[in-house]
Amino acid sequence: MGNTIGLRCQVSSFILEPNFSHERNSAKAPLLLCNHLHMSTETEIIPNNDQELVARTQGGDPSAFDELVVRYSPRLYGLIYHMTSNHEDTNDLLQDVFSKAYRSICNFRGKSSFYTWMHSISVNMTINFLKKRNRRQHPSLNDPDSNIENDPDFIAATSNGNGDPTKQVSIHELQKKLNTAMMKLSHDHRIVVTMFDIQGMPHAEIAKILKISEGTVRSRLFYAHRQLQNSLHEFKKN
Amino acid sequence: MSHEKMHRVIRLKRYEQPPEGYFDDFLRDFHRRQRAELLKPSVRTLLMERLHALLSEFRVPSMAFAGAAALAVIASIAIISHPAQSTAPRAFAASYQQTPVTIPKMQPVSLRVDPQSQRSGSLFPPAYMLNARPANHESPLSF
C-alpha cells in the first residue's frame, strides 16, 4: 500500500515544477518540491503518519499536504480564532499559515513533531498579526454549537443555582462576556489560556510550542485565570 | 470562582465553531490562493523586468558594455596599484605654499647735519636731520 509507506529523502538536484493535481495513488512519478530532496526507491516504514505525509510533500506530492491541511485546519482554526475573536481574520491567517508551511516544508527536518512545528508557525503569525491590528478589532464571533445547551458546565454557568429558568442568561450573553474577558488578556496570557483551557493541550506541549519553560506556562495560566476571575465575577454579579 | 470552575467556563468556548462546510471549502480556497500566488509576479521579478525594459531603450551596442567593463577594471587596478597616501602631510605642506606676505621696498634714508648745531660750538654733538620722507604716512599702531 503505497500511501502508508514513508519515503526517505536524499540529497539530489531536480527541477521545480508546481503540480496541482490531487489524484491519489497516481502512477506518475511525483514531481519534486524541494531542490535538495528526491524520492528514493529505497523505502522504510515510518510509524508516525504525519512524518510520512511530510516526506511525501517534500518529495513533491501535493495531495499529501492536502491531507495535512484537512487534518490540522480545525485545530489551528480554533487556536487562531480564540486569539483573534474574528472569523474572517482567522480564515485569512489560516490560509497564510498553510501557505507558509508549504513553502517552508523543505526546511522541516523533523527535530520537533510536525504538530509542534505547525502550531509554532500559527502562534508566531497570529501574534504578529495581532500586534499590527492593535486596537482596530471588531469581533466576528461564530455561533456556538447547539450541543452547548446540554453541557453541564454551561448549565452550571448560566443558571443562578436555584433552577429558576427566568434568571438564566442566554448563550450569546455568556459568549460575549467570555470573549470580552479573553480579549482583556495580553497576547501571551491569551495564548496559554487558548491552548490549555480551550484546546486541552498539556503544559509540556505548550512550553515546546511557545519555547518557554513549563513553569512559565503555569505562572502565565495562574495570572490569566486570576484576571479572568475578576472579569467574570462582574458578570456573575450582574 | 475557583481555577477549576474557571477552566470549565472558559472551555465552553470550544463550542464556537465556523459555519458548516467551512473546512470543506477551506481546502478549495487554499488551492485557489496557491494558484493566484503563482500567477502573481514577485517584486524582484517586476523590478528586473522594468530594469531590463529601461536598459533596452538605450540601444547601446553590446560591445559598449564590454568596453565599459574593461575601463572599470583598468580604473580599479590603477586605484589599487597606487594606494592613497595620508592627506595629513599634504595639508601641512599646503599651508606653507600660500602666497608670501609682500614687504614694501625700503628706500635708504640719508641724514644731513643741522648747520645751526655745528655753529653753536663743540660742546654738543651735531644734530642730524632726516633728508627724506618716511616710506608711508600711516599712523603707527598704538599699544
Contacts between the chains, C-beta under 8 A, distances in Angstrom:
chain1	res1	chain2	res2	distance
A	18	B	38	5.9
A	20	B	31	6.4
A	20	B	34	7.3
A	20	B	35	6.7
A	22	B	31	7.8
A	66	B	27	6.1
A	69	B	26	7.5
A	69	B	27	5.7
A	69	B	30	6.1
A	70	B	23	7.4
A	70	B	27	6.3
A	73	B	23	5.6
A	73	B	26	5.5
A	73	B	27	7.7
A	74	B	23	6.1
A	77	B	18	6.5
A	77	B	23	7.7
A	78	B	14	7.0
A	81	B	16	7.1
A	81	B	18	7.6
A	82	B	13	6.1
A	82	B	16	7.9
A	87	B	18	6.3
A	90	B	18	7.9
A	91	B	26	7.7
A	91	B	29	8.0
A	94	B	26	7.3
A	95	B	26	8.0
A	95	B	29	6.7
A	95	B	30	6.1
A	95	B	33	5.6
A	98	B	30	5.8
A	99	B	30	7.7
A	99	B	33	6.8
A	99	B	34	6.8
A	99	B	37	6.9
A	102	B	34	7.4
A	141	B	16	6.4
A	142	B	16	4.7
A	142	B	17	5.7
A	142	B	18	5.4
A	142	B	19	7.3
A	143	B	16	7.4
A	143	B	17	7.9
A	144	B	12	7.7
A	144	B	15	4.1
A	144	B	16	5.2
A	144	B	17	7.5
A	145	B	15	4.3
A	145	B	16	7.7
A	145	B	17	5.3
A	147	B	15	6.5
A	148	B	12	6.3
A	148	B	15	4.1
A	151	B	12	6.6
A	151	B	15	7.4
A	153	B	8	4.3
A	153	B	9	6.7
A	153	B	11	6.8
A	153	B	12	6.0
A	154	B	12	5.5
A	156	B	8	7.6
A	157	B	8	7.6
A	157	B	9	5.0
A	157	B	12	6.8
A	174	B	12	7.2
A	175	B	13	7.7
A	175	B	16	6.9
A	178	B	9	7.0
A	178	B	10	6.7
A	178	B	12	7.0
A	178	B	13	5.8
A	179	B	13	7.9
A	182	B	10	7.7
A	182	B	13	7.5
A	193	B	10	6.3
A	197	B	6	7.9
A	197	B	7	5.3
A	197	B	10	4.2
A	197	B	11	5.6
A	198	B	10	6.4
A	198	B	11	6.1
A	198	B	13	5.1
A	198	B	14	5.3
A	199	B	14	7.4
A	200	B	11	7.7
A	222	B	3	7.7
A	225	B	3	5.1
A	225	B	6	5.0
A	225	B	7	7.5
A	228	B	6	5.7
A	228	B	10	6.7
A	229	B	1	5.2
A	229	B	6	5.8
A	232	B	1	6.4
A	232	B	6	7.3
A	232	B	9	6.7
A	233	B	1	6.7
A	236	B	1	7.2
